[in-house]
Amino acid sequence: MFPTLLFYFFAGTLIAAALGVILARNPVYSALLLVLCFFNSAVIWLLLDAEFLGIVLVLVYVGAVMVLFLFVVMMLDVNLEELRKGLASYWPLAVAVAGFVVFAMINVIMVKHLGGMSMRTAPPLAVNYSNTRELGTALFTQYSYPAQIAAVILLVASVAAIVLTLRRRTGGKPQDIAKQVAVRAKDRVRIVKMASEKRQ
Amino acid sequence: MHSLAQFDVSQFNAGLTYACPEIFLGLAACAILLLDLLMNDSQRRWIGTLAVVSLLLTALLVVVQPVTGKIVALGGLFELDRMAQVLKAVTLLTVAVVFVYSTDYLRRRAILKAEYYVLGLFATLGAMVLISAASLITLYLGLELMSLCLYAMVAFDRDSGIAAESGIKYFVLGSLASGTLLYGMSIIYGVTGNLELAAIANAVHHGLGDNIGLVFGIAFLIVGVGFKFGAVPFHMWIPDVYVGSPTCVTVFIGTASKLAAFALTMRLLPEALAGSQADWSQMLVVMAVLSMAIGNIVAIAQSNLKRMLAYSTISHVGYVLLGILSGTEQGYQASMFYMISYVLVSAGAFGMILLLARQGFEADKIVDFRGLNARSPWFAGMMAILMFSLAGLPPFIGFWAKLGVIQAVLGVNYTWLAVVAVLFSVVGAFFYLRIVKLMYFDEPTETTPIGGSALMRTVLSMNALLVFGLGVIPGVLLQLCQQALR
């Protein structure tokens, strides 16, 4: 009973926060509400006994991705008026299409019950069950092929990011530490011997 | 799903031999990426050759694999059947041809960088993973690997504003499509409790055929597939991306990625969801009719050849869907024949644009082909073969392709659909034949001789002659498709 209540509480907050993400006028609020979304889904994962996924979601998405995202949002000077300009002319069409899709979905679900969805609860887990270990075992045995493909995807992402953004500037003055260390006095200073002269 | 207790290391390792073309291609791409660091500018022109050689070697590895029936390996996530073998071989050869066409173009625009080939090779790897997928996981990962490479390749020419714009458009719409596809997959997983295609097919076959949750999931899958294929009403990105990206990337998207989209459709619909064929074939009927109509009619109004070919792609996708929606073995074979022949013709047509392009001149307007016969009778003839084939005139390959899919829909008593298909192919013939008319009956505005390296000219001529040859003896390719899907 109590877990069910918790679930509805966190699921409700999740949906409200998700709506907030798209409705908030200030992009910084949107980003912060997205953080709230991630926290709530992490809690739902915890309720499902998937602790590892819950913690990773918070660590990776909240801790790394969203922080970076907030930086970007705050640093970019986004002109919101410019972005909203098109909205006035497009919203009737958007509402019509969205309304139609929602109507069709409700219609389909109401006519026949959404049967067949697996509603049964999972069996309780053993006390010393570790889902981190279980996930690790799965990734490196059964799912090692997709794990390799995911690795290739990450490689491609970094190659693509570099090829799209790296520009080698000419005329830069980069430091070469090795050269600096190896420098000797005679490379820099020229000692000239000359006879002393009278002040003019 | 297999439980982990059943995992057998020796069996897994044995399965690796089936995936050896994929492994080889992945290693080759990494090796080329590293080699590029050690090369100076004059050595760098060999990168293209290396890429083509590694593609050809991979194709050789694919072809020599003995394939009987359906082999499932690597923990039930990888599958090798005749269809996978044929599609992989065709994809690899197509990409090799695309690379040969691209080199001159890239060099003339001073954007010849190893990353073009590396990303292309990884995209091909993604297509191969997708073609050989036996589970929704590998299907999705293969698709993402290919798409990510393509997004970057579209925006590859960094100093071109229009390329960046179309890159962003492609990326945003492609991510939306991936999201929709994933949502559909998650619903299918929720309903059937399985990620493996064979297990899903089994669950659907045993009493889930009329399940409303399943139909709901299928609808989302079809939206995703429609996006990746570029079928109406999910086609909006195609014209902009085709025009905006460098032509050497357009030809990649127009050929190799279409083969992958075909494999995606075949794996998802006829293989995993054969039990719900009545549901998805109705959705495909709508998409097919709209694609044929909008593709063929809007193409008439275009003055840009790349944009015209984009709409032509949309219309041809409509014809490919005809065969799939018929739900029969004959229909699938006809669709595969159509897809392969379209890729062959489309590679040639974009190859012609690449051949005529020069420094600062794209040759992507239809009027740029005016009087081509006076400049080069040989290549005007080649272009005429390609255009006749796209129009579906006998005895070119496009005719047999159209005939096949129309026979397939007639076989399942969709007479009206066959009539619509024929009518729109007549409409479509207009704009293909207009190019032939421009080439032969108009005065040339350009007098510069045709460029291109000897290799490119040879490969392009062979490509067009193959279109003609397979049109005269379509039996070879037809037999290949029949063996692939039986």
Interface residues (C-beta under 8 A of the other chain):
Chain A: M105 V108 I109 V111 K112 H113 L114 G115 G116 M117 S118 E134 T137 A138 T141 Q142 Y143 S144 Y145 P146 I149 A150 V152 I153 L155 V156 A157 V159 A160 V163 L164 R167
Chain B: H2 L4 F7 V9 F12 A19 G26 C30 L33 L74 G75 L77 F78 K113 E115 V118 L119 F122 L125 V129 I137 T138 L141 G142 E144 L145 L148 C149 Y151 A152 A155 F156 R158 G190 V191 G193 L208 N211 I212 G213 L214 V215 F216
